[in-house]
Amino acid sequence: MSSVDVVITDLTFPDHLEDKYCKFRPLISVRYVDSNDQTKYAREALPGLGSRDYWECERGNKKKDNYVRHATKPMVDFERVDISQREVLFSDLDVKKLERLEVELFDIDIKTGLEKLVQTGLKLLPPEAVIFINPMLPVTLTAVKLAVEKGTGKNVNDLEKKVINKLIGKDDGAARSIFVKTEPLTNEPNQVLTLKGPGKHGNYSMTFEVTVT
């Protein structure tokens, strides 16, 4: 079994991006092939799925405790973001071949009742899976997938798209997609990937350190 550790080290956005698009939450997806030649996904949203889980970069909110915009550059100042908020570790993966890293960057609209969306998303799960969601812990995509597997007794290649979109807020307009990019992965133990290209109102760049063990 393998572990894939993904750490975000850079997120640069358009210089003149409007403030209303500057609460960031990326969806990180690792696509891989398992020992049975089945295509699978490991996914997680950073820094999480909660109502306050985003990187606040709106200039109008610079006095808030969670403000992490760089002082002079259009980027997230990751010196101000704890490693636990920009790292995801996918453990116990049956990896025959890593295929690619997929990233979708969202802007979060906190005026849309974000705190209710996760609970609404959990209602889409099979009833036998919900009992494996620990109400004392934050809900994550990894935990939801594991709960579905435990509840149904079946391996799951990926969560249903409607479940992912509901949990992350995409279906309800709480999470607005502003940048999407993919990059090939190899089975090399250490990789640095920079995904860049056009998105909402300009060009974006995100850099990741990927460690495979």
Secondary structure as GFF3:
##gff-version 3
##sequence-region A 1 213
A	DSSP	beta_strand	2	12	.	.	.	ID=ss1
A	DSSP	three_ten_helix	19	21	.	.	.	ID=ss2
A	DSSP	beta_strand	23	33	.	.	.	ID=ss3
A	DSSP	beta_strand	39	45	.	.	.	ID=ss4
A	DSSP	beta_strand	55	56	.	.	.	ID=ss5
A	DSSP	three_ten_helix	59	61	.	.	.	ID=ss6
A	DSSP	three_ten_helix	78	80	.	.	.	ID=ss7
A	DSSP	three_ten_helix	83	85	.	.	.	ID=ss8
A	DSSP	beta_strand	87	93	.	.	.	ID=ss9
A	DSSP	beta_strand	97	108	.	.	.	ID=ss10
A	DSSP	three_ten_helix	110	112	.	.	.	ID=ss11
A	DSSP	alpha_helix	114	122	.	.	.	ID=ss12
A	DSSP	alpha_helix	127	130	.	.	.	ID=ss13
A	DSSP	alpha_helix	141	152	.	.	.	ID=ss14
A	DSSP	alpha_helix	161	168	.	.	.	ID=ss15
A	DSSP	beta_strand	175	184	.	.	.	ID=ss16
A	DSSP	beta_strand	190	199	.	.	.	ID=ss17
A	DSSP	beta_strand	202	212	.	.	.	ID=ss18
###
